[in-house]
Amino acid sequence: MPLTPLPAARLATLDAIAPAAPVHLPLLEAHGRFLAAGITASRALPGCDNSAMDGWAVRAEETRGANRDRPARLRIVDTVYAGHLPRRTLQPGEAARVFTGAPLSPGADAVVRQEAARPTDDGTHVDLFVSVTPGHDLRRAGEEVMPGTPLFSAGQRVDATVLGVLASLGEATALVRPAPRVAIVATGDELVPPGQPAQPHQVFESNRILVAALAREAGADVTHLGRSRDDEAELHAQLEKLAPQVDVLITTGGASVGDRDCVKRVLTRMGARFLVDGVALKPGKPVAVARLGSTAVVVLPGNPGAATVAFDQFARPLLFKHQGVLEQRRVTRARLSESRHKQAGLTYLVTVAALEARDDSAEPWARLRPQGAGQILQNVAARGWAVLPAGRADFAEGEAVDVQLFDPPDFQPVEAA
């Protein structure tokens, strides 16, 4: 079967899943999810004119010319705390003691900070040592947000600051897309669980932890971690049990054409419909994407480096689409720090360790790391992928290529894509 070009394979992959139905979640449970609908302000922020400082609510005109030699003296008639209403309207010659966040007394139009004032010894009056203008040290009602103001669009990720805004508007829940439920099954006779003794010919099984962490970073709820030998009956039983319980089923290993690479054969016998089966990509060429009933299935290679790239290009977009968004990474042009030779028919994604400035170039230089399908250390603290497109075999040092950056991405609602 011919390999699918990377762009076409990524596009076909998105047909394996649909956005989940929105749910209302309590605010803290909505943390990290994506909004399913836009949000407008239901009230003003702040809700009323209030003091920005501890001090004295006054009529600004009555402080004109005040200084330490000739203070303005006003009679104290009220004390107002945050969360409490003023008890009276200020008349000429009067002031109210106010604290930060306290509503402004009717009749007042400014606040004098407490360090610029001093009550008289008998506590009946206050001397003001500065002249202020109307609005001084006040927060006006709606100065941050007016009722009806659009705040967030569908597809906005709900981080801590978004939660704070929603709570300040009095919202107890948020309408979001739920986390995709994910099961991961690692396959291979050579695998030994970490923490148990292993012989030199055996491999500590890292992919379940690696892929589970990658899935969580993409917003997934990893509900099952399984392992199977290279045994078709055993694998069939695991997949048959897990598939109905999750939205996305991810396997690692057994994806190629070796005698004991049985994952695709088992899925085919189970009735899976393959949307992608082999991609013109390195590392990650054996990756496949299928539908098994209502479950999306991603078949990753067993080598950790290849599994990382294949997850990034295929499983990660699926998980985000289930959450109602498409990830949009920033792409920049950068010069290669070294020459690279590749197979002309494949797109290579090469790990970029750093983007470095050089005096002789306006474009940054992409410092590449050694690449291997079985290597995993190469991706620690990586900045992104240098994309060496199909159609060519040789890329010279200093040649400019696209770099997909791992910086915080933007997200676009699926409906608007």
C-alpha positions as CSV (number, residue, x, y, z in Angstrom):
1,M,0.0,0.0,0.0
2,P,1.5,3.4,-0.9
3,L,2.3,5.8,1.9
4,T,0.0,8.8,2.4
5,P,1.7,12.2,2.2
6,L,1.8,13.8,5.7
7,P,-0.6,16.8,5.0
8,A,-3.2,14.4,3.5
9,A,-2.8,11.9,6.3
10,R,-3.3,14.6,8.9
11,L,-6.5,15.9,7.2
12,A,-7.9,12.3,6.9
13,T,-7.2,11.7,10.6
14,L,-9.6,14.4,11.7
15,D,-12.5,12.3,10.2
16,A,-11.9,9.7,12.9
17,I,-13.6,11.8,15.6
18,A,-16.2,14.5,16.2
19,P,-16.3,17.2,18.9
20,A,-17.9,15.9,22.1
21,A,-21.2,17.3,23.2
22,P,-20.8,20.2,25.6
23,V,-21.4,19.8,29.3
24,H,-21.8,22.3,32.2
25,L,-19.0,21.7,34.8
26,P,-18.3,23.4,38.1
27,L,-15.6,26.0,37.6
28,L,-12.7,24.1,39.0
29,E,-13.6,21.0,37.1
30,A,-13.7,23.1,33.9
31,H,-10.0,24.1,34.5
32,G,-8.0,23.1,31.4
33,R,-11.1,22.5,29.2
34,F,-12.2,24.5,26.2
35,L,-15.3,26.7,26.1
36,A,-18.1,25.3,23.9
37,A,-19.7,28.7,23.5
38,G,-18.8,32.4,23.7
39,I,-19.4,34.3,27.0
40,T,-20.5,37.8,27.5
41,A,-20.4,39.8,30.7
42,S,-23.6,39.4,32.7
43,R,-22.8,42.4,35.0
44,A,-20.4,45.3,35.3
45,L,-16.9,44.9,36.7
46,P,-16.6,46.6,39.1
47,G,-20.3,46.5,40.0
48,C,-20.3,50.0,41.6
49,D,-18.1,53.0,42.0
50,N,-15.7,52.0,44.8
51,S,-12.5,53.1,46.6
52,A,-9.2,51.9,45.1
53,M,-7.4,52.7,48.4
54,D,-7.9,52.9,52.1
55,G,-8.6,56.5,52.9
56,W,-11.3,59.1,52.9
57,A,-14.2,59.7,50.6
58,V,-14.6,63.4,49.9
59,R,-15.8,66.1,47.6
60,A,-12.8,66.9,45.5
61,E,-13.6,70.6,45.4
62,E,-13.2,70.8,49.1
63,T,-9.6,69.7,49.0
64,R,-8.6,72.6,46.6
65,G,-5.3,74.2,47.8
66,A,-4.8,71.7,50.7
67,N,-1.3,71.0,51.9
68,R,0.5,70.2,55.2
69,D,0.7,73.8,56.2
70,R,-2.9,74.5,55.4
71,P,-4.9,71.2,55.5
72,A,-8.5,71.0,54.6
73,R,-10.5,69.9,57.6
74,L,-13.7,67.9,57.1
75,R,-16.1,66.3,59.6
76,I,-16.2,62.5,59.8
77,V,-19.7,61.2,59.4
78,D,-19.4,57.6,58.3
79,T,-17.2,54.5,57.9
80,V,-17.7,52.2,54.9
81,Y,-16.2,48.8,54.5
82,A,-16.0,46.5,51.5
83,G,-19.2,44.6,51.2
84,H,-21.2,47.2,53.1
85,L,-23.3,50.2,51.9
86,P,-22.8,53.8,53.0
87,R,-25.2,54.9,55.6
88,R,-25.7,58.5,54.4
89,T,-25.0,61.0,51.6
90,L,-22.0,63.3,52.2
91,Q,-22.9,66.9,52.6
92,P,-20.6,69.9,52.1
93,G,-17.8,69.8,54.8
94,E,-18.1,66.0,55.4
95,A,-15.9,63.0,54.8
96,A,-16.3,59.2,55.2
97,R,-13.7,56.8,56.2
98,V,-13.4,54.2,53.4
99,F,-11.5,51.0,52.8
100,T,-10.3,49.4,49.6
101,G,-13.3,48.0,47.6
102,A,-15.9,49.9,49.7
103,P,-18.7,51.5,47.7
104,L,-18.3,55.3,47.3
105,S,-20.6,57.4,49.4
106,P,-23.2,59.3,47.5
107,G,-22.1,62.9,47.3
108,A,-18.4,62.0,47.2
109,D,-16.4,62.1,43.9
110,A,-12.8,61.3,45.1
111,V,-10.7,59.4,47.7
112,V,-7.8,60.8,49.6
113,R,-5.3,58.1,50.6
114,Q,-5.0,57.6,54.4
115,E,-1.3,58.5,54.3
116,A,-2.2,61.9,53.1
117,A,-4.6,62.6,55.9
118,R,-4.8,62.5,59.7
119,P,-7.8,62.4,62.0
120,T,-8.0,65.0,64.8
121,D,-7.2,63.9,68.3
122,D,-10.9,63.8,69.3
123,G,-11.7,61.6,66.2
124,T,-14.5,64.0,64.9
125,H,-12.6,65.5,62.0
126,V,-9.9,64.6,59.5
127,D,-7.2,66.9,58.1
128,L,-6.4,66.4,54.4
129,F,-2.9,67.4,53.2
130,V,-3.3,67.1,49.4
131,S,-5.6,68.5,46.8
132,V,-7.3,65.9,44.6
133,T,-9.4,65.9,41.4
134,P,-12.7,64.2,40.8
135,G,-12.2,60.4,40.2
136,H,-8.9,60.3,42.2
137,D,-8.3,56.8,43.6
138,L,-11.7,55.5,42.5
139,R,-12.6,52.5,40.5
140,R,-15.7,53.4,38.4
141,A,-18.5,50.9,37.8
142,G,-17.9,49.0,34.6
143,E,-14.4,50.5,34.0
144,E,-13.1,47.0,33.4
145,V,-16.2,45.4,31.8
146,M,-19.6,46.6,31.0
147,P,-22.7,44.3,30.9
148,G,-23.0,42.6,27.5
149,T,-19.3,43.0,26.6
150,P,-18.0,39.9,24.7
151,L,-15.3,38.3,26.9
152,F,-14.4,34.9,25.6
153,S,-15.0,33.0,22.3
154,A,-15.8,29.4,21.8
155,G,-12.5,27.5,21.9
156,Q,-11.0,29.6,24.6
157,R,-9.0,27.4,26.9
158,V,-10.1,27.8,30.5
159,D,-7.0,28.7,32.5
160,A,-6.8,30.2,36.0
161,T,-7.4,33.7,34.9
162,V,-10.4,32.8,32.8
163,L,-11.8,31.0,35.9
164,G,-11.2,34.1,38.0
165,V,-13.2,36.2,35.5
166,L,-16.1,33.8,35.4
167,A,-16.2,33.6,39.2
168,S,-16.1,37.4,39.5
169,L,-19.2,37.5,37.2
170,G,-21.0,35.1,39.5
171,E,-20.8,32.1,37.2
172,A,-20.8,28.8,39.1
173,T,-20.3,26.6,36.0
174,A,-18.9,26.8,32.5
175,L,-20.1,25.2,29.3
176,V,-17.1,23.2,28.0
177,R,-16.2,20.2,26.0
178,P,-15.4,17.2,28.2
179,A,-11.9,15.6,28.3
180,P,-11.5,12.7,25.8
181,R,-11.3,9.3,27.6
182,V,-8.2,7.5,26.4
183,A,-6.9,3.9,26.8
184,I,-3.3,3.0,25.9
185,V,-2.0,-0.5,25.2
186,A,1.7,-1.2,24.7
187,T,2.6,-4.4,22.8
188,G,5.8,-6.4,22.6
189,D,7.3,-9.6,24.0
190,E,10.4,-7.7,24.8
191,L,8.8,-5.3,27.3
192,V,9.4,-5.4,31.0
193,P,7.6,-3.0,33.4
194,P,9.8,-0.4,35.1
195,G,10.8,-1.5,38.6
196,Q,11.2,-5.1,37.7
197,P,14.5,-6.8,36.7
198,A,15.3,-6.9,33.0
199,Q,17.8,-8.9,30.9
200,P,20.1,-7.2,28.4
201,H,17.8,-8.4,25.5
202,Q,14.7,-6.9,27.1
203,V,13.4,-3.4,27.1
204,F,11.9,-1.4,29.9
205,E,8.4,-0.4,28.8
206,S,8.4,3.4,28.6
207,N,5.7,4.1,25.9
208,R,2.7,3.7,28.2
209,I,4.1,6.4,30.5
210,L,5.3,8.5,27.6
211,V,2.1,8.4,25.6
212,A,-0.1,8.8,28.7
213,A,1.8,11.9,29.7
214,L,1.5,13.3,26.1
215,A,-2.2,12.5,26.1
216,R,-2.7,14.4,29.4
217,E,-0.7,17.3,28.1
218,A,-3.3,17.4,25.3
219,G,-6.2,17.5,27.7
220,A,-7.1,13.8,27.8
221,D,-8.3,11.7,30.7
222,V,-6.2,8.5,30.6
223,T,-8.5,5.9,32.0
224,H,-6.7,2.6,31.2
225,L,-3.1,1.5,30.7
226,G,-2.7,-2.0,29.3
227,R,0.1,-4.2,28.0
228,S,-0.1,-7.2,25.6
229,R,2.4,-9.7,24.3
230,D,2.8,-10.2,20.6
231,D,-0.1,-12.6,20.7
232,E,-3.1,-11.9,18.5
233,A,-5.7,-13.5,20.8
234,E,-4.4,-11.6,23.8
235,L,-4.4,-8.3,22.0
236,H,-7.8,-8.9,20.5
237,A,-9.2,-9.5,24.0
238,Q,-7.7,-6.3,25.3
239,L,-8.8,-4.1,22.5
240,E,-12.3,-5.6,22.4
241,K,-12.7,-4.9,26.2
242,L,-11.3,-1.4,26.1
243,A,-12.6,0.1,22.9
244,P,-16.2,0.6,24.0
245,Q,-15.1,2.3,27.2
246,V,-13.1,5.2,25.6
247,D,-13.2,7.8,23.0
248,V,-9.7,7.2,21.7
249,L,-7.7,3.9,21.9
250,I,-3.9,4.2,21.3
251,T,-1.6,1.3,20.8
252,T,2.2,1.3,20.7
253,G,4.3,-1.2,18.9
254,G,3.5,-4.0,16.5
255,A,2.6,-1.4,13.8
256,S,5.0,-2.4,11.0
257,V,5.1,-5.5,8.8
258,G,7.2,-7.9,10.8
259,D,6.0,-11.5,11.4
260,R,4.9,-10.6,15.0
261,D,3.6,-7.1,14.2
262,C,-0.1,-8.0,14.7
263,V,-1.9,-4.8,15.7
264,K,-3.3,-3.9,12.3
265,R,-4.2,-7.4,11.5
266,V,-6.2,-7.7,14.8
267,L,-7.9,-4.4,14.2
268,T,-8.9,-5.4,10.7
269,R,-10.4,-8.7,11.9
270,M,-12.3,-6.7,14.5
271,G,-13.9,-4.6,11.7
272,A,-11.8,-1.4,12.1
273,R,-12.0,1.0,9.2
274,F,-8.6,2.5,8.4
275,L,-8.4,6.1,7.4
276,V,-4.6,6.2,7.4
277,D,-2.3,3.2,7.1
278,G,1.3,4.3,6.7
279,V,2.5,7.9,6.2
280,A,5.4,9.3,4.2
281,L,6.9,10.5,7.5
282,K,10.1,9.9,9.4
283,P,10.2,9.0,12.2
284,G,6.7,7.5,12.5
285,K,6.1,5.9,9.0
286,P,4.0,2.9,10.2
287,V,1.5,5.1,12.0
288,A,-2.2,4.3,11.3
289,V,-5.6,5.8,12.2
290,A,-8.8,3.9,12.2
291,R,-12.4,3.8,13.5
292,L,-13.5,0.9,15.5
293,G,-17.2,1.3,16.1
294,S,-17.6,4.7,17.8
295,T,-13.9,4.7,19.0
296,A,-11.0,6.4,17.2
297,V,-7.9,4.2,17.1
298,V,-4.3,5.5,16.7
299,V,-1.6,2.8,16.0
300,L,1.8,4.2,17.0
301,P,5.2,2.7,16.3
302,G,7.0,1.0,19.2
303,N,10.2,3.1,19.1
304,P,9.8,5.9,21.5
305,G,11.2,8.6,19.3
306,A,8.9,7.5,16.4
307,A,5.9,7.2,18.8
308,T,6.5,10.7,20.0
309,V,6.4,12.2,16.5
310,A,3.5,10.1,15.4
311,F,1.5,11.0,18.5
312,D,2.2,14.7,18.0
313,Q,1.1,14.6,14.4
314,F,-1.9,12.3,14.6
315,A,-3.2,11.5,18.2
316,R,-2.8,15.0,19.5
317,P,-5.0,16.6,16.8
318,L,-7.6,14.0,17.4
319,L,-7.7,14.7,21.1
320,F,-8.0,18.4,20.5
321,K,-10.8,17.9,18.0
322,H,-12.8,15.9,20.5
323,Q,-12.5,19.0,22.7
324,G,-13.9,21.2,19.9
325,V,-10.7,22.9,18.8
326,L,-7.9,22.7,16.2
327,E,-4.4,23.5,17.4
328,Q,-2.5,26.2,15.4
329,R,1.2,26.2,16.1
330,R,3.4,29.1,15.3
331,V,5.7,28.4,12.3
332,T,8.9,30.3,11.7
333,R,11.6,30.2,9.1
334,A,15.1,29.2,10.4
335,R,18.4,28.2,8.9
336,L,19.7,24.6,9.4
337,S,22.8,24.4,11.7
338,E,24.0,21.4,9.7
339,S,23.4,19.7,6.4
340,R,21.0,16.7,6.3
341,H,20.5,13.8,3.9
342,K,17.1,12.1,3.8
343,Q,14.9,9.8,1.8
344,A,13.5,12.0,-0.9
345,G,10.0,10.5,-0.7
346,L,9.5,11.2,3.0
347,T,8.9,14.3,5.1
348,Y,11.4,14.4,8.0
349,L,10.6,16.1,11.3
350,V,13.9,16.8,13.0
351,T,14.1,17.9,16.6
352,V,15.2,21.5,17.1
353,A,17.2,22.0,20.3
354,A,17.3,25.8,20.1
355,L,16.9,28.8,17.8
356,E,20.1,30.8,17.9
357,A,20.8,34.3,16.6
358,R,23.9,34.8,14.4
359,D,25.3,38.2,13.3
360,D,25.3,37.3,9.6
361,S,21.6,36.3,9.4
362,A,18.3,38.0,10.0
363,E,16.7,34.6,10.4
364,P,17.5,32.4,13.5
365,W,19.5,29.2,13.1
366,A,17.9,25.9,14.1
367,R,20.3,23.8,16.1
368,L,19.4,20.2,15.3
369,R,19.7,17.2,17.5
370,P,20.7,13.7,16.4
371,Q,17.6,11.9,15.2
372,G,16.6,8.2,15.6
373,A,13.3,6.4,15.8
374,G,14.4,4.6,19.0
375,Q,15.8,7.7,20.7
376,I,13.8,9.7,23.2
377,L,16.4,11.9,24.9
378,Q,16.5,14.0,21.8
379,N,13.1,15.5,22.5
380,V,13.8,16.7,26.1
381,A,13.3,20.5,26.2
382,A,13.0,20.7,22.4
383,R,11.8,23.9,20.8
384,G,10.1,22.3,17.8
385,W,10.3,20.3,14.6
386,A,12.4,21.4,11.6
387,V,10.3,20.3,8.6
388,L,12.3,18.8,5.7
389,P,9.6,18.2,3.1
390,A,9.2,15.4,0.7
391,G,10.6,15.7,-2.8
392,R,14.2,16.3,-2.0
393,A,17.0,14.3,-0.5
394,D,19.6,16.9,0.5
395,F,19.4,20.0,2.6
396,A,22.5,22.2,3.0
397,E,23.8,23.9,6.1
398,G,22.3,27.4,6.3
399,E,19.3,26.6,4.2
400,A,16.0,28.1,5.5
401,V,13.2,25.7,6.4
402,D,9.9,25.8,8.3
403,V,10.1,25.1,12.1
404,Q,6.9,24.1,13.9
405,L,7.4,25.6,17.4
406,F,6.2,24.1,20.6
407,D,5.5,27.5,22.1
408,P,2.0,27.9,23.6
409,P,-0.2,27.4,20.5
410,D,-3.4,29.2,19.5
411,F,-6.7,27.2,19.3
412,Q,-9.5,27.7,16.8
413,P,-13.0,26.3,17.2
414,V,-13.6,23.4,15.0
415,E,-16.8,25.0,13.6
416,A,-14.8,28.0,12.5
417,A,-12.0,26.1,10.8
